[in-house]
């Protein structure tokens, strides 16, 4: 059998990389890899093994992490280095127990993707090229003893170029957000998916500079202020999945002029004030057209290139008049994303005609999707969910 060039093999593997959503209507597309297909590809021949392994271990999901740890514990430590160097994205679900290898140590239930704190330490030691850490914790857990141990080691035994941190679950009183940001000052992409009530530390200045901040629940003003205190010149993308408080809205307005992408699932007068401050915006994403207050199209910046709307989440009585005005008014608009509900509006043919005349692409998907793209700096918008982003995630300083 004639061997394919490695470039062709990588192209095939990248095409089948994402697991997909099995045709189900979902708002947020999955970033998880198709481990079954990638594993099968690694068995085709020796030529396919190395390229397949690169993508097979690229993203260790929450449920794959315990199985991988169990398998690695049977291997020589040299084997750990061979495999874990490929890991760029790591999803972990932490439990309180600290596994010291004793017979009484915690053993995760077979139906739960639990990782002990001791296993977290092992992952940090061997995933030296880790780019993104996605972590959830049950209960009030402190990682400070482990992080201190890793920091004081003779040689750096942890990822030194971590760029993205995603807190998916923790207690409102958990300090892990502050502990991890203090340990990884290289973080530029931060997602906080939970409520946090514990006050930020006051004994040390923040060293991380955020490029992107995503909040699933509105954080208290003091926490938001602390997170953004060193990002005055670096913040470019803000995502809000909850309504901002008055004080958080005013804080984000101070950063509005430098934002390139603003994504909001809910809209009120405070969200509108943030949007009004975004004078250099290139991307705007809505989960449904707002009705109260309405979208002030005339106040949108002329720099806008991409407008995305999940119209099926608009209120039933809201038409696309604002979208019509938007495509007529904005001189630099290049792409309009939406779902099939947009096509059912009586004014859609007029909208399509205007877009054709102005050279604006319309991309209609069946259900519409909220962005769930890889955390890399964007040269163009939309950033998209694509394996091409892995090239940025594989670049490490020498």
C-alpha positions in Angstrom: 0.0 0.0 0.0 1.4 3.4 -1.0 1.9 5.7 1.9 0.1 9.1 1.8 2.1 12.2 2.5 1.9 13.3 6.1 0.2 16.6 5.1 -2.6 14.6 3.5 -3.0 12.4 6.5 -3.2 15.5 8.8 -5.8 17.0 6.5 -8.0 13.9 6.7 -7.6 13.7 10.5 -8.5 17.4 10.9 -11.6 16.8 8.8 -12.9 14.1 11.2 -11.5 15.6 14.4 -14.7 17.0 16.1 -17.2 14.6 17.5 -20.2 16.6 16.4 -23.7 16.6 17.9 -25.3 13.7 16.1 -27.7 16.0 14.3 -29.4 17.1 17.5 -30.5 20.8 17.8 -27.9 22.3 20.1 -27.2 26.0 20.9 -23.5 25.5 21.6 -21.5 23.1 19.4 -19.2 20.6 21.2 -15.4 21.1 21.0 -14.8 17.5 22.0 -12.8 15.3 19.6 -14.0 12.1 18.1 -11.6 9.8 20.0 -13.1 6.7 18.5 -12.4 7.7 14.9 -8.9 9.1 15.8 -8.0 5.9 17.6 -9.1 3.8 14.6 -7.0 6.0 12.3 -3.9 5.4 14.4 -4.2 1.7 13.7 -4.2 2.0 9.9 -0.4 1.9 9.5 2.8 3.2 11.1 2.6 6.2 8.8 -0.8 7.2 10.4 0.3 6.5 14.0 2.2 9.7 14.8 -0.2 12.2 13.2 -3.2 10.4 14.8 -1.6 10.4 18.2 -1.0 14.2 17.9 -4.7 14.8 17.6 -5.9 11.9 19.7 -4.2 13.3 22.8 -4.7 17.0 21.9 -7.9 17.3 24.0 -8.3 15.1 27.0 -12.0 15.4 27.9 -13.5 15.2 31.4 -14.5 11.5 31.0 -11.3 10.5 29.2 -9.0 12.0 31.9 -9.7 9.3 34.6 -9.3 6.5 32.1 -6.0 8.0 30.8 -4.7 8.4 34.3 -5.6 4.8 35.2 -3.8 3.5 32.1 -0.7 5.7 32.6 -0.3 4.5 36.2 0.6 1.1 34.7 3.3 2.6 32.4 6.8 3.6 32.9 7.2 7.3 33.6 9.2 7.7 30.3 6.0 6.7 28.6 4.1 9.5 30.3 6.4 12.1 28.8 6.0 10.5 25.3 2.2 10.8 25.4 1.4 13.8 27.6 3.5 16.2 25.5 0.7 16.1 23.0 -1.9 17.4 25.4 -3.0 21.0 24.7 -6.5 21.0 26.3 -7.3 19.3 29.6 -10.8 18.9 31.2 -10.7 17.9 34.8 -13.4 17.3 37.5 -11.7 17.5 40.9 -12.9 15.9 44.2 -11.8 16.7 47.7 -9.8 13.6 48.5 -6.0 13.8 48.2 -4.7 10.5 46.8 -1.3 9.7 48.3 -1.3 6.2 46.7 -2.3 4.4 49.9 -4.8 1.5 50.0 -7.3 3.8 51.6 -7.1 6.5 49.0 -10.2 7.7 47.2 -11.3 5.7 44.3 -13.7 7.5 41.9 -17.0 5.9 41.1 -17.0 4.2 37.7 -19.8 6.5 36.4 -18.2 9.8 37.5 -15.2 11.5 35.8 -13.5 12.3 39.1 -9.9 13.2 39.5 -8.1 13.4 42.8 -5.9 16.3 43.7 -2.9 14.0 43.7 -3.8 13.1 40.1 -4.2 16.8 39.3 -0.6 17.2 40.4 0.5 14.4 38.1 -1.3 15.9 35.1 0.4 19.3 35.8 3.8 17.7 36.0 3.6 15.8 32.7 1.4 18.1 30.5 4.2 20.5 30.0 2.8 21.9 26.7 -0.7 22.5 28.1 -2.5 25.5 26.5 -6.0 25.3 28.0 -7.1 24.0 31.4 -10.8 23.5 32.0 -11.5 22.6 35.6 -14.4 22.0 37.9 -14.3 21.2 41.6 -16.7 19.6 44.0 -17.0 21.5 47.3 -14.5 24.0 48.7 -11.1 22.9 47.4 -7.8 24.6 47.8 -5.0 23.8 45.3 -2.5 26.0 47.0 -0.4 23.2 48.7 0.0 21.4 45.3 0.7 24.6 43.4 3.3 25.7 46.0 5.0 22.2 45.7 5.1 22.5 41.9 6.5 26.1 42.0 9.3 25.3 44.4 10.5 22.3 42.4 14.1 22.4 41.1 13.0 22.4 37.5 9.6 23.7 36.3 7.3 20.7 36.6 4.2 22.3 35.3 2.8 24.0 32.1 4.7 27.3 31.8 2.7 28.7 28.8 -0.9 28.1 29.8 -3.0 30.6 27.9 -6.6 29.7 28.7 -8.4 28.9 32.0 -12.1 27.8 32.3 -13.7 27.4 35.7 -16.7 25.2 35.0 -17.7 24.4 38.6 -16.7 25.3 42.1 -18.2 26.4 45.4 -19.0 30.1 45.7 -16.4 30.2 48.5 -13.7 28.3 46.6 -10.4 30.1 46.1 -9.3 28.1 43.1 -9.9 30.9 40.6 -7.4 33.2 42.4 -5.0 30.3 43.1 -4.8 29.2 39.5 -4.6 32.8 38.1 -1.8 33.5 40.6 0.1 30.4 39.6 -0.5 30.9 35.8 0.2 34.6 35.1 0.3 33.7 31.3 -3.5 33.3 31.1 -5.0 35.5 28.4 -8.4 33.8 28.0 -10.6 33.4 31.0 -14.0 31.8 31.3 -15.8 31.9 34.7 -18.9 29.6 34.4 -20.0 29.9 38.0 -20.9 32.4 40.7 -18.1 33.4 43.0 -18.5 35.2 46.3 -15.1 35.0 48.0 -13.2 38.3 47.8 -10.1 38.5 45.6 -6.7 38.6 47.3 -5.3 42.0 48.3 -1.8 41.0 49.0 -0.5 40.7 45.4 -1.1 42.6 42.2 -2.5 40.7 39.2 0.1 39.8 36.6 -2.1 38.2 33.9 -3.4 40.4 31.0 -6.7 39.2 29.6 -7.5 39.2 25.9 -10.9 37.5 26.4 -13.2 37.4 29.4 -16.3 35.3 29.4 -18.8 35.4 32.4 -21.7 32.9 32.5 -23.0 34.5 35.7 -22.4 38.2 36.6 -19.5 38.4 39.1 -19.5 41.0 41.8 -18.0 44.3 41.0 -14.9 43.8 43.2 -14.1 40.5 41.5 -14.6 41.9 38.0 -12.4 44.9 38.9 -9.7 42.6 40.1 -9.8 40.4 37.0 -9.5 43.3 34.7 -7.1 45.4 36.7 -4.1 44.6 34.4 -6.0 44.3 31.1 -6.5 48.0 30.2 -4.6 47.6 26.9 -5.1 43.9 26.1 -8.9 43.1 26.5 -10.5 42.5 23.1 -13.4 40.0 23.6 -16.1 40.1 26.2 -18.9 37.5 26.6 -21.9 38.0 28.9 -24.4 35.2 29.5 -26.1 37.0 32.3 -27.3 40.6 32.8 -24.5 42.9 34.2 -25.0 44.8 37.4 -24.9 48.6 37.2 -21.4 48.8 38.6 -20.1 46.0 36.3 -21.7 47.7 33.3 -19.9 50.9 34.1 -16.6 49.1 34.6 -16.9 47.3 31.2 -17.8 50.6 29.5 -14.3 51.8 30.4 -12.9 49.0 28.2 -15.5 49.4 25.4 -13.3 51.4 23.0 -10.8 48.6 22.7 -13.2 45.7 22.3 -13.3 43.9 19.0 -16.0 41.4 19.9 -19.0 41.7 22.2 -21.2 38.7 22.8 -24.4 38.9 25.0 -27.1 36.4 25.7 -29.3 38.9 27.5 -30.0 42.5 26.9 -31.1 45.4 29.0 -30.3 49.1 29.5 -27.0 48.3 31.1 -26.0 45.9 28.3 -27.0 48.6 25.8 -24.7 51.1 27.6 -21.8 48.7 27.2 -22.5 48.3 23.5 -22.7 52.0 23.1 -19.2 52.3 24.4 -17.8 49.8 21.9 -16.7 52.3 19.2 -14.3 50.0 17.4 -16.3 46.8 17.5 -15.8 44.2 14.7 -18.1 41.5 15.9 -21.5 41.6 17.6 -23.4 38.4 18.7 -26.9 38.3 20.1 -29.0 35.5 21.5 -32.3 36.8 20.0 -33.1 40.4 19.0 -33.7 42.6 22.0 -37.2 44.2 22.3 -36.9 46.3 25.5 -34.8 48.3 25.0 -34.6 47.9 21.2 -31.3 47.7 19.3 -30.1 51.2 18.4 -28.7 50.4 15.1 -27.7 54.0 14.4 -25.4 53.9 17.4 -23.5 50.8 16.2 -19.9 51.5 15.1 -19.1 51.5 11.4 -16.2 49.2 12.1 -18.6 46.2 12.5 -17.7 43.3 10.2 -19.7 40.3 11.6 -23.2 40.3 13.1 -24.5 37.0 14.5 -28.1 36.4 15.7 -29.8 33.2 17.0 -33.2 34.5 15.9 -35.2 31.5 17.2 -34.5 33.0 20.7 -36.1 36.4 19.7 -39.5 37.1 21.1 -42.3 36.1 18.8 -43.4 39.6 18.0 -39.9 40.8 17.1 -39.3 41.2 13.4 -36.1 41.8 11.5 -36.5 45.5 10.9 -33.4 46.2 13.0 -31.4 43.7 10.9 -32.6 45.4 7.7 -31.4 48.8 9.0 -28.2 47.2 10.2 -27.2 45.8 6.7 -28.2 49.1 5.1 -26.3 51.3 7.5 -23.0 49.6 8.3 -20.4 50.2 5.6 -17.9 47.4 6.6 -20.3 44.5 7.3 -19.1 41.4 5.6 -21.0 38.5 7.2 -24.5 37.9 8.7 -25.0 34.7 10.7 -28.4 33.4 11.7 -30.8 30.4 11.9 -33.6 29.4 9.6 -36.2 31.5 11.5 -34.7 34.5 9.8 -35.8 33.1 6.4 -39.4 32.8 7.5 -39.7 36.6 8.1 -41.8 38.4 5.5 -38.9 40.9 4.9 -36.2 38.3 4.3 -36.2 38.6 0.5 -35.6 42.3 0.9 -32.8 41.6 3.3 -31.3 39.1 0.9 -31.5 41.6 -1.9 -29.7 44.3 0.1 -27.0 41.9 1.2 -26.3 40.8 -2.4 -26.0 44.4 -3.6 -23.6 45.3 -0.8 -21.6 42.1 -1.0 -22.6 40.9 2.5 -22.5 37.1 2.9 -25.5 35.5 4.7 -24.9 32.2 6.4 -28.0 30.4 7.6 -27.8 27.2 9.7 -30.8 25.2 10.7 -30.8 26.1 14.4 -28.1 28.8 14.8 -25.3 28.5 17.2 -23.6 30.4 20.0 -19.8 30.6 19.5 -17.7 27.9 21.2 -14.4 28.5 19.4 -10.9 27.8 20.5 -9.3 30.5 22.7 -6.8 32.1 20.3 -6.2 35.6 19.3 -8.3 36.5 16.3 -7.0 38.3 13.2 -10.4 38.1 11.5 -14.0 37.6 12.8 -15.7 35.3 13.2 -12.9 33.2 14.8 -14.8 29.9 14.2 -14.5 26.4 15.7 -11.7 24.9 13.5 -8.6 22.8 13.9 -6.7 25.6 12.1 -6.7 27.3 15.5 -4.4 24.5 16.8 -1.5 26.0 15.0 -1.7 29.0 17.4 -2.1 26.6 20.3 1.1 24.8 19.3 3.4 27.8 19.3 5.6 28.0 22.4 8.4 30.4 23.2 11.9 28.9 23.0 
